[in-house]
Amino acid sequence: MASIFPPQLSSLTENPPLSLFESCKSMNQLKQIHSRTIKTGCICNPIIKNKILSFCCSQEFGDMGYARQLFDTIPEPSVFNWNIMFKGYSRIDCPKLGVSLYLEMLRRDVKPDCYTYPFLFKGFTRSVGLEFGRELHCHVVKYGLDSNVFAHNALINMYASCGLIDMARGIFDMSCKIDVVTWNAMISGYNRIKKYDEARKLFDKMEEKGVLPTSVTIVSVLSSCSKLKDLECGKRVQRYVRNGVVEANLKVENALIDMYAACGEMNVALGIFENMNNRDVISWTAIVTGFVNARQIDAAKKYFDEMPQRDYVSWTAMIDGYLRCNCYKEALMLFREMQASKIKPDEFTMVSILTACAQLGALELGEWIRTYIDKNKVKNDTFVGNALIDMYFKCGNVEKALSLFNTMPQRDKFTWTAMIVGHAINGYGEEALDMFAQMLKASVTPDEVTYVGVLSACTHTGMVDKGRKFFASMTTRHGIEPNVAHYGCMVDLLGRAGHLKEAHEIIRNMPMKPNSIVWGALLGACRIHKDAEMAERAVEQILELEPNNGAVYVLLRNIYAACNKRDKLRELRELMMDRGIKKTPGCSLIEMNGIVHEFVAGDQSHPQTKEIYGKLNKMTSDLKISGYSPNTSEVFLDIAEEDKESALYRHSEKLAIAFGLINSGPGATIRIVKNLRMCLDCHHVAKLVSKVYDREVIVRDRTRFHHFRHGSCSCKDYW
């Protein structure tokens, strides 16, 4: 191996050149230096040995195995030697090896000093801290270091990282509080467990005590302000930077951008961003996230595209932006770009993509994501498991959702709630209520969302008496006061069962103002039971809240059509034309071979349009042989019957069914997501298709799932 030394230092003397360690850049170079010191006998000099040990323990490329071998050659290591080894084990995240070595130090009667515990605690994980923290705290007291500021700060950090924030605060309150590092440790501890308000209050006390902040303080407090959206406090913190108390480095500027963006002050955030001398991926991601939170998706994408480099956080932020704007297909396209860029996603990215799959009904892609998670060892925690369960339910695959639930090692409140809601929307009301009983048996406390699922289960299966009992038990058993969503569920439950007057009475006696969703539930019930008078009252209330709600006019129009009220229908059509109200076009999505295809009513833009309409003609003929007759009751009365049938014929879900029959093999399930409620005719067609073609057809419309099998629907025509 070639010598790394310059000629003038080719032979080491009794006074070794310590500068060689400063210029050392790798373990190979260090080993050559070490070898020379052994040959010349300089290794006997404790300073040389400490230098080599420190290099191995402190440098990023240092080798702790080599350090341990050298350490074991020291007959009587000093406390400095032990401490530097603790530092090394903390650096490589091996805290248990540090604890083991610490116990060996005590067995050899070496007393710890004020640096021992800060080095030892620095690498502690939550589990290691919980296992050894309290006992080591006793050692701090035993060796008389309980009043030492370094030991105090180390204990605060250690307890905070374990989630034992009260222990950390107890030590903080006993400390002298003159050292800003102590305040920083406590503020960071509160942030770590998401007690941002406590962190902000502590900063207020710090100011009262006259302790000047450092850049670490500023970044921590700005993070709290960001989470709390506290613009006033954020501006106060910024004054320390403007007044020169704290230097405006990259981390501080990034924290300021994040705070202003979180508070909706994008112009200020952009001003800081544009005036920065240096930017990193965090700077750019903060701007992208700010525009995402402001629902300015085009601006977010503009800055995202301009980023010189992106990490998984920035990609996930942009994907989340598309999800918030209901741009699910765009989210999936961006994920494919992320893969092409060789950026490995984390569990948060996976949850976002699974959410997009759920909304699009893209089961094949969702299954691929699950395989990807397993194959690439992406962290598969409860958060991911819950997203997978939600995806399976929203794609209509109840069996796989249940199978996944049964194999989950850990479940939380959200897991149980996802199971209850998922069963409910798929029409498995009894199973949903059984799952709720299991949840209570497992001593998991339900919340407001859980009860929405429970009441929905009663609604979708017509269990009126059970629904009334659960509504009452929310408060009496679990102390949950019903909110507007729960009242909406009860109105829906009673209305669908034909108890329109009782449903209306509930609305009148609600302790809060009913919203359009509550009145919409009553209006939907009026459609089922053909009560035009009650429907008019509901429509009047909805339009007072949402004057431009076109769907309401359409629903009332359908009720008039079903009740054969020609004059009322004509008046409503004229009113809709005067106000420029247009019916939302029906849109259906179907996934085939990992690609989501979209159809709108009367669509002729698809590459397979000719084959689709040909199949639709054949399908209609086949169904008529089996007794199909078009149901035109919800089509305008004043158009010819032939035109009514033609309008029904072009509905988006019928096009999607025809496409599915063409492009999938015999017996394959056809899964469709619809943006509107299925009309009576499409519902009847889907039932007949499942019988005539021996296919399971699953349709998720705006309200619920319909599982069509052997000529029947899971909703039992109760929707």
N, C-alpha and C positions, 0 to 999 in steps of 0.2 A: 504494500500500500504506500502510495506517495506521501511524503511528509507534508504536513499542513503548515509548518513553521517557516518563517523567513530565515535566511542564512544567519543573521546576527543572533537569532534565538535558537539555533539548532542544537545547542547543548544547554541544558538547564543547570544552573548553579545552586548554591545553597539558598539564594534569594530568588525563588521562582517568579517568573513574570506573571502576575495576577491578571494583567490586561488580556492575556490569552483567553481567559474565561469570558471576558466581556465581548470578545469578537467571535466566540464559538457559536456556530449556527446549526449544529446537528449532533445527534448522539454519536455518530461515527467520529466526528472531530473530538468530541469529549473523550471517547475511548482512547484515541491517540494521545491526548494530553495525559490522561490517567496512566497509560502505559509508560510514558516518559517519566512521570513522577515516581513510578515504582522503580524503574531502572536507575534513576539518579538518587533514590532514597528520599526525595522530597515529600513523598506521601506520608512520611512520619509527622510532617508539619500539620497540626490540627487545622490550621487555616485552609490549607490545600484540600484536606478531606472534606471540610465543611462546604467549600466552594463546589466540589464535585457533587456532593449530596444535595445542595441547594439547587443546582442546575437540574438534576433529575426530577426533583420534587416540584419546582416552580415553573419551568419552561413548558410551553405547550407541547413540544415534541419530546419532553423528558420521559424517561423509562423508569417506572416505579419498581419493576422487577429488579433492575440493575441497582436502583437506590437501596432496596432491601438487602441485596447481597453485600453491598458496601457497608451498610449500617451494621450488619451482623458481624463484620470484622472489627468493629470498634469495641474494645474490651469494656470500657465504662463510658457509655454515651452520656453526654451532658444533656441538660433539659432542652438546650437549643437543638440538639440532634433529634431528640424525640419530637419536639414541636414541628420541626421542618418535615418530619415524616407524616405527622398528622395533617399538615397542610397539603402534602402530596396526595394522600388518600382522599382528602376532600376534593382536590382538583379533578381526580379521575372518577368521582362519584362512587367511592367504595367506603362508605362511612363505617360499615361493620368491621372492616379490616383496621380502621383507625381506632375503634373502640377496643378491639382485641389487643392492639399494640399498647393502648393506654393502660389496660389492665396489667400487661406485662411490665410496663414502666413502674406501676405501683408495687408490684411484687419485688422489683429490684430496688425498692426504697428510694426512688427518685421523686421528689416532690414537684408537682406542677407549679407553674408560675402564671402570671397574668396573661400570657399569650397562648397557653395550652388550650384553654377552653374555646376561645374564638376560632383557632385553627381546627379544633376537633368538631365543633358544632356546625361549622360552615357547610359541610357536605351532607348534613343530616336530611334525610327524607322524612315525610310524615310518619311512616311506619317505624323507622329507626328512632325518631324523636319520642314517639309514644312509648316505645319499648325501653329506652335507656335515659330519656331526658330528665325525669324527676330524680332518679338516683344520682345522676351526674350533677344535678343542681345541689344535692346534699353534699357532694364532694367539694363544690365551689365554696360552700359555707364552711365545711370541715377544714379546708386549707386556708381559711382566712381571706378569701378573695371576694366575699360577698359585697364589699364596698368599693371594689375596683370597677372603674367605668368600662373597661374593655370586656370584663366578665359580664357586667350588667347588660351591655349591648348584645353580647353573644347569646345570653339567656333569653332576652326579649325576642331576638330573631328566631331562635330555636323554637320557643313556645308558639310564636305566631305562625311559623311554617307548619306546626302540628295542628293548627286550628284551636289551640288552647289559649285563646285571646285574653281571657280573664287572668290567667297566670301571668301572661306577658304584661298586662296592664298593672297587676299587683307589683311586679318588679319595677316597672316604670315609675309608679307612684312613690316607691321607696327610694328611687335614685335621686341624685342631686340636681339633675336636669340642666346642668350648665353646658353639657356637650351636645351640639347639634346632631351628632350621630345617633344619640339616644332617641331624640325626637324623630329622626328619620326612620329608625328601626320600628318605632311604634306606629307611625303613620303608614309605613309600608305594610305592616302587619294587618292593620284594619283594611287596607285596600285588598290584601291577599284574600281575605274572607268576605269581600264585597260589602263591608260596613263603611261605605264611602262617606256617609254623614258623620260618623264618628271621627274619621280621618280629618275631615274639614273642621270639625269642632276642636280637635287637638291642635291644628294649625293656628286657630284663633287664639288658643291659650299660649302657644309658642310665641306669637306676636306680643301678647300681653306681658310675657316674661322678658321680652327684649332680646330673644335669641335670634340672631340673624340666620336666614336660611342659606342652604347651599344649592347647587344645581340639582342634587338628588332630591332635596325637599321640594323644589319647584316642580320637577317632573311628577313626583308622587301626588302633590296637591292638585296639579292641573289634571291629572288622571281622575281624581275624585270629582273635580268640577265637571269634567266631561261626562262621567256617568250620571251625575246629578243634574246635568244641564244647568249648572249654576254660573251664569255669565258674569254676575256681579263679583263673585269671589274670584273667578278666573281673571278678570280685569285687574283686581287688586293684587293678585299674584304676579301679573305681568309687570306691574310697576317696579318690582325688585330688579327686573331685567332692564327696563328702560332707565332706571336710576343708577345702573351700573353696580348694584350690590352683587348681582349674579351675572356671570358672563353668558351671553347668548350662544351657547354651543348647539350642535346638531340635535342632541336629544331634547334640549329645552325648546328649540324651534319646532320640532316635530310634535311635542306635547302641546304647544300653543296652537298649532294647526288643528290638531285633533280636538282640542277643547272648543275652539271657535266653530269648527265644522259641526260638532255635536250639538252646539247651541243654535245652529241654524244661521250663523253669521259667515256665510260662504265668501262674501266679498273680503272680509277681514282675513279669513284663512288663506284665500288666494293671494292677498297682498303680502302676507308673510312668506308664503311659498315662493312667489316670484322674486322676492328680494333676498332669498337665501344664497349664500356663496356656494354652499355644497348641499346636495340633496341625496338621499338614499331611497331605497325601496319603501321604507316606512313613510317618508315624506309624501311620495306619490300615492301610496295606498290610503293615507289619511284624506287626501283630496278626493280620490275616487269614492271612498266610503262616505264622505260628506255629501257628495252629489247624490249618491245612492239613497241616503237617509232623507234627502230633500226631494226624492222622487224625480230628480232630473237625470233620467237614465241616459239621454243622449250626451249630456255634458260629462257624465261619469265615463261613458265609453270613449269619448274623445281623449280624456286624460289617460285612460287605461291604455289606449292604442299608442300614446306617445311615450309610455314608460320605457326607459332604456333597458331595464331588467325587471322581471316579475318573479315573485315567489308564490308559494301556494296560498298565502294569505291574501295577496292582491287578486289572484284568480278567483278565490272563493268569494271575496267581497263583490266582484263584478257579477258572478253567477247569482249571488243573493239579490243583487240589484234587479236582475231580470225576473227573479221569482216574485219580488215585491210588486213588480209592475204586471204580474200575470203573464210574462213573456216566457212561457215554459219551454217552447221549442228553441228559442234563442239561448236559454240556459244550457240546454243539452248540446247545442252546436258549439258553445263556448267551452264546454267540458271536453268535447272532442279535440278542440284546438289546444287545450291544456295538455291533453295526452300527447298530441303531436309535438308539443314543445318540451316533452320529457320532464315535466314538473310533476312530482309525486303528490297526489292529493292526501289530505289528512281526513280524520273522521268527520270534521265539520263540513268539508267539501262533499263527502259521501252523503251526509244527511241532506244537504241542499239538492244534490242530484236525485236522491230518492224522493224528495218532495216533488220535484219536477215530474218524475216518472208517475208518481201517484196522481198528480193533477191531470196528466195526459192519458192516464190509463195504460201506460207503456209497460206492461208486465214483462215482456221479453227483455227489455233494456234493464228493468229493475232486477231481474234474475241475474243478468250479466254483471251488474254492479255488486250483487251479493257474492258472486264467484270471485270477482276482482278483489273484494275486501279480504276474502279468505286467502287467495293466492298471493297477494302482495302484503299480507300481514298488517293491514291497516287496523288501527285500534278499534276493536269491535265491542264497544261498551254498551251500557243500557240505552244511551242516547241514540246510537246507531240501531240497536235492536228495536227500539220504539218506532224509528223511522221506517224500518223494514216492515213491521207489523202494519203500520198505517198504509204503506204502499200496497201490500197484499190486499188489504181490505178495500182500498179505493180502486183496485183493479179487479175486484170481485172474487178474489181467490181466498175464500174464508178458510179452506182446509189448510193452506200453507201458513196463513197467519196464526192459526191455532197450533200447528206443529211447531212453529218457531217459538211461540209463547211457552209451550211445554218444555222446550230445551234451554230456555234462558236461565243462566246461573243466578242472575239477580233481576229483580223486578222492582219498579218504583210505582208511585201513584199514577204516573203518566202511562205506564205499561198497562195497568188494569183499566184505566179510562179509555185507552185506545182500543182495547178488546171489547169493552162495553159499547162504545160508540160504533165501532166497526161492525159488530154483530147487528146492532140496531138498524144501521143504514142499509144493511144487506137483507133485512127482513127476518132476521133470526131473533125475534123478540124474547122468546122464552130463554134462549141460550144467553142473551145479553143479561137478563135478570139473574140467571144462574151464576154468571160470571161476577155480577155485583155481590151476590151472596158469598161467593168464595173470597172476594176482596175483603169483605167485612170480617169473615172468618180468619183471614190472614192478618187481622189487626191493622189494615191499611185504611187510613181515614180518607173518605171521599171529599171532593171539593165541588165547587159550583159546576165545573165542566162535566164531572162524573154524573151529576144529577141531570144535566141536559141529556146525556146519553141514556140514562135510565128512563126518563120521561119520553124520549124519542122512541125507545124500544116499545113502550106502551102504545104510543101513537101509531107506529107502523104496523102493529098487529091488533089494534082495536081493543086493548085491555084497559077499559075506562075505569073500572073500580080500582084496579091496581095502581093506575096512574094517580087517581085522587089520593090514595093512601101514601104513595111515595112523595107526592107534593107536600102533604101534611107533615110527613116524618123528616123532611129536610131540616126543618127548624127544631122540632121537638127532640129528634135523636142526635142531630149533628150540629145544631146551632147555625145552620146556613140560611140566611134570609133570602127568599126567592128574588131573583133579578128579572129584568124584562125578558131575557131569553127563556126562563122557566115559565113565565106567564104565557109566552108565545107557544111553548110546547103544550100547555094545558088548553089553550084556545084551539090549537090544531087537533089535539086528541078529542076534545068534546065535539068540535065542529065536524070532523070526519065521521064521527059516530052518529051524527044527526042531532046532537044537542045544541042547536044553534043559539037558542035563547040563553042557555046557561053559559055558553062561550061568550056571548055578548055581555052578559052580566059580569063575568070575570074581568073583561076589559074595562067596564064602567067603574069597577071597584078596585082597580089596580092602585097601589100606593104611589106609583110613579106614572109619568105620562107615557101612554102606549106609543110605540114607534110604528113605522110602516110595515115592519116584519110581523108584528102582532096583528095588525089590521089585515095584512096580506094572508095570514093563516085563516082568518075568518072568511075572507073573500074566496080562498081556495075551497073552503067547505061549502060555500054558497054555490060554487060551480058543480060540486058533486051532487048536492041535493036540490039544485035548480031553484034557489030562492033569490029571485031577481031584486026584490024589495030590500032585503038585508044586504045584498051585494052593493046596491046603490049607496047605502049608508057607509059601508066600508070604503068604497071608492072615494066618496066625498072626503073622508078623513085622511086617506092616503095621499090624495092630490093636494090637500092642505099642507101636508108635510113635504111632499115631493111633486111639485106641479108638472114636472117633465117626465114622470115615470110612465113610459110608453107601455110597459108590460101590463099595467093596471087596465088601461083602455082595452087592450087585446083580450084580457081575461073577462072583462065585463062584456065585451063584444061576443065572446064565446058563450057566455051565460044567456045573453039575449037570443043568440042563435039557437041554443039548446031549448029555450023556453018558447021559441017561435014568436018572439016579440019583434015583428017586422018594423013597426014605427020607431020603437026605441033604438033598434039597430041602425036604422037609416039616420036618425038624429046623431047618434054616436059617431058614425062614419063621417058625417059632415063636420062635427066638432073636431075630430082627429085631423081632418084635412085643413081646417081653419088654423089649428094650432101647430100644424106641421109635424104631428106625431106619427111616427112610422114604427111598424112592427119590427122587433129585433129578429134578424134572419136566423133561422134554425141552423145550427152548425154541429156536425158530428165528427169525432175523431176515432180512427181505428189504427192500431199498430199492426204492421205486417213485416216480418223479418227485420225487426229493430228500427223500422222507419215509421213515423207517425204520419198518416194520410188524413187530410182534412176535407170535408165535404160540406157545402152549404146547400140550402134548398134550391132545387133547379140547377145545380152545378153542372157545367159542361166543360170545365177547364182541366179535368184530370186526363193524363195521357191515355188512360184506358176507358175514356168516356163511352166510346162506341160499344165495347164489350159489356160495360156496366149497364147501359140502358137495354142492351139485348138480353142480358141476364134478368133484368127487372121485368121485362115483358114476359119472359118464360116463367119467372117466379110468380107473377100475378096470375098467369093462366093456370099454373099448378095449384095455386091456393084457391082459385075459384072452383076448381074441381072438388076441393075439400070443403066447400061451403063458404068461401070468403065472399063477402059483399061489402064494398066500401062504405065506411061510416062517415057521412058528410055533415053530421050534426053540428060540428064546430067550425064549419066553413060559412062564409057570408051567405045570407039567404037570397040576396038579389042577384045572383049569378046563375047561369045555367048549370044543371046537374052534371053535364059532361065536363064543364070547366071546374066544378068542385072536385070531381074525381081526378082530373088532371093535376090540380093543385096538391091533392093528397099524394098522388103518385110520385111527385118530385121531392117529397120530404127527405131531409138529409140523412136520417137514420136508415131509410129504405135504400138509399144509394150506398151507404156504408155496408149494409147487410149484403147487397148484391156484390159489392167489391170483395167482401170477406168470403162469400161462397165461391167466387172465381179463383181467389188466390190462396186458399187453404185446402188442405187435404180432407178427405171424408172423416167425419167425426170430430174435427178440430173445433174448439170453442171459438165463437165470434164475440169479441169484446168491443163495446162502443161506449164513448163518452159523449153525452149530449148537453148543450148549453141551456136548453129549455126543457120544460116538462114534456114528456111524451104525450102526443095526442091519442085519443081513443082508437083511431084507426091504425096508427103505427103499433100501438100496444097489441091490437088484435092480430096484425100481420106477423109480428115477432112470435106470438104464441103459435101460429100456424106453421111458420118456418121451422120452429124447433121440432114440430111433430112431423111435417112432410119430409124434411131433409135430415131428420134425426141428428140435429145439431143443438148444442147448448148455446143460447144467445144471452149474453149479459150486457145490459144497458144501464149505465149510470146517468140519470138525468139530473136536472137541477135540484130535485128533492130527495131522491133515494135510488137504490139499486133495484133492478128487475132481473131476476134469474128465470129465464124461460127454458123449461125442460118438458119434453113430451106433450106439448100443447097447453101447458099451464104456466102461470107466473107466480113467483115467490110472494108477490104482494097480494095474491088472491083477489086481484082486481080491486083492492082496497087502497086507493091512492088518490 
